[in-house]
Amino acid sequence: MVKMQLALDTLDGDEALRLAALTAPFVNILEAGTPLIKSVGISIVTRLKAAHPDKLILADLKSSDVGAYEAEMAFKAGADIVTTQGITTLATIREVQREADNWKRRAEVDMTGVEDPAARTRQVQELGVSLALYHRSIDEETTKGALWDEKSVNTVRAMCALGLDVAIAGGIHYDNLPLLSGVPIYGVVIGRGITAQPDPAAAAKKIAERIRKIWHD
């Protein structure tokens, strides 16, 4: 079953916990977003895990150097998944993956800004990476009008064809989810499509139901 991940990108730790509590019945992964961790510290990962021990907690560190050092910090705090960047060195990606293996947890490589995400996914897969993120840039959406289209969907399809888990993020919401129908993704990351809505719980429930309908198998 395709997992739904809630991106908590608020700068307020208490607000992140409030949103997590409202939406927990409908999500599989709670993400301590990069802005949130930068604002309140890695302790938010511990707080999320303590409040929701049955959920996977992702620490969106987007590590670009000293990968094992940062990954260890997040795993000690309770993270199940940590992220590094596809645009960084293979050495850093390898170190994050090595640390994840040591903890028997997961490393995810975020492909934001990578020119050829499928080719880079193939490279990192050779390092033992089993989870990649196709992440369409929010800044490109707001400044260049970049949207989910046939090209981006085909890129995700090509990444999935490599045989590893692939999640998608960046401007995903209820209305554009059907574009990915038939693509065997691992997870869908939703941020503003839930957290910016008047009723986050209702939005999360509605999206979860659509995910189940699209990826019913």
C-alpha positions in Angstrom: 0.0 0.0 0.0 1.3 3.5 -0.9 2.2 5.4 2.2 1.1 8.9 2.9 3.7 11.2 4.5 2.8 14.5 6.2 5.5 17.2 5.7 5.6 19.3 8.9 7.3 22.5 7.7 6.0 24.9 10.3 8.7 26.7 12.4 6.7 26.0 15.6 7.3 22.7 17.4 4.0 22.8 19.3 2.1 23.5 16.0 3.9 20.6 14.4 2.7 18.3 17.2 -0.8 19.7 16.9 -0.9 19.0 13.2 0.5 15.5 13.7 -2.1 14.7 16.3 -4.9 15.8 14.1 -3.8 13.8 11.1 -2.1 10.8 12.6 -5.1 8.5 12.0 -4.7 9.0 8.3 -0.9 9.2 7.7 1.9 6.6 7.8 5.0 8.8 8.0 5.4 12.0 10.0 8.1 14.2 8.6 10.0 16.7 10.7 10.7 19.1 7.8 13.9 20.9 7.2 12.6 24.3 8.3 11.1 22.8 11.4 14.4 21.1 12.5 16.3 24.2 11.7 13.9 26.3 13.9 13.5 24.1 16.9 16.2 21.5 16.8 16.5 17.7 16.4 14.5 17.2 19.6 11.3 17.6 17.6 12.1 14.2 16.1 12.1 12.7 19.7 8.9 14.5 20.5 7.1 13.2 17.4 8.3 9.7 18.0 7.2 9.8 21.7 3.8 11.0 20.7 3.4 8.6 17.8 5.5 5.5 18.4 3.4 3.6 15.8 4.3 6.0 12.9 7.5 6.2 10.9 9.3 9.4 11.7 11.4 11.0 8.9 14.0 13.6 9.7 14.4 15.7 6.6 18.0 16.7 7.2 19.0 17.0 3.5 22.6 16.3 4.6 25.1 17.6 2.1 28.3 16.7 4.1 29.4 14.9 7.3 26.6 12.5 6.4 27.1 9.8 9.0 27.5 12.4 11.8 24.2 14.0 11.0 22.4 10.7 10.3 23.6 9.3 13.7 22.2 12.4 15.4 18.8 11.9 13.8 18.7 8.1 14.5 19.6 8.7 18.1 16.7 11.1 18.3 14.3 8.5 17.1 14.2 8.9 13.4 13.3 5.9 11.2 14.3 7.6 8.0 16.9 10.4 7.3 17.4 12.3 4.1 20.5 13.3 2.1 20.7 15.2 -1.2 21.1 13.7 -4.6 23.2 16.7 -5.6 25.8 16.1 -3.0 28.8 13.8 -3.3 28.5 10.1 -3.6 30.8 9.9 -0.6 28.2 11.7 1.6 25.3 9.6 0.3 27.4 6.4 1.0 28.1 7.5 4.6 24.4 8.3 5.3 23.4 4.9 3.9 26.1 3.2 5.9 24.8 4.8 9.1 21.3 3.8 8.3 22.4 0.2 7.8 24.2 0.3 11.2 20.9 1.4 12.8 18.8 -1.0 10.6 16.9 2.0 9.5 16.6 3.9 6.1 18.2 6.6 4.2 16.3 8.5 1.5 18.0 10.4 -1.3 16.2 13.6 -2.3 16.5 14.4 -6.0 15.7 18.1 -5.9 17.9 19.9 -8.4 19.3 16.7 -9.9 19.4 17.1 -13.7 18.7 13.4 -14.4 17.0 11.9 -11.4 16.7 8.4 -12.9 20.4 8.2 -13.7 21.3 9.5 -10.3 19.0 7.1 -8.7 20.7 4.3 -10.5 24.1 5.5 -9.2 23.0 5.7 -5.5 21.2 2.4 -5.8 24.7 0.9 -6.4 25.7 2.3 -3.0 22.9 0.3 -1.3 20.3 3.1 -1.3 16.8 1.6 -1.4 14.6 4.8 -1.1 14.7 7.8 -3.4 12.5 10.9 -3.5 11.4 12.7 -6.7 11.0 16.2 -5.3 9.6 18.9 -7.5 10.9 22.2 -6.4 8.4 24.5 -4.7 10.6 27.5 -5.6 10.4 26.5 -9.2 6.6 26.3 -8.9 6.3 29.7 -7.4 8.8 31.5 -9.6 8.7 29.6 -12.9 5.3 28.0 -12.8 6.6 24.5 -12.8 3.9 21.9 -12.4 3.4 18.2 -12.4 3.2 17.1 -16.0 3.8 14.1 -18.3 7.6 14.6 -18.2 7.8 14.5 -14.4 5.5 11.5 -14.2 7.6 9.6 -16.7 10.7 10.4 -14.7 9.1 8.9 -11.6 8.1 5.9 -13.6 11.7 5.5 -14.8 12.9 5.7 -11.2 10.4 3.1 -10.1 11.5 0.8 -12.9 14.9 0.5 -11.2 13.3 -1.6 -8.5 13.8 0.5 -5.4 11.2 2.5 -3.4 10.4 5.9 -4.8 8.4 8.6 -3.0 7.1 11.8 -4.6 6.9 15.3 -3.2 6.4 18.9 -4.1 3.0 20.4 -4.7 1.1 17.2 -4.4 -2.5 17.6 -3.5 -5.9 15.9 -3.9 -6.6 17.0 -7.5 -3.3 16.0 -9.1 -2.8 12.6 -7.5 -4.5 10.8 -10.4 -1.7 11.9 -12.7 0.4 9.2 -10.9 -2.2 6.4 -11.4 -0.5 3.2 -12.5 3.0 4.3 -11.3 4.2 1.9 -8.5 5.4 4.5 -6.0 6.3 3.9 -2.4 4.9 7.0 -0.8 3.3 10.4 -1.4 4.5 13.4 0.6 1.8 16.0 1.3 2.5 19.4 3.0 0.4 22.4 2.2 -2.3 20.2 0.7 -3.1 19.3 4.3 -1.4 21.7 6.7 -2.6 24.8 4.9 -6.2 23.7 4.8 -8.9 25.0 7.2 -9.5 21.4 8.5 -6.2 19.5 8.3 -7.8 16.2 9.6 -10.6 16.3 7.0 -8.0 17.1 4.2 -5.8 14.2 5.3 -8.7 11.8 5.4 -9.9 12.8 2.0 -6.4 12.4 0.5 -5.8 9.1 2.2 -9.0 7.8 0.7 -8.0 8.9 -2.8 -4.6 7.3 -2.4 -6.3 4.0 -1.4 -8.6 4.3 -4.4 -5.8 5.0 -6.9 -3.4 2.4 -5.5 -5.9 -0.1 -4.3 -3.5 -3.1 -4.7 
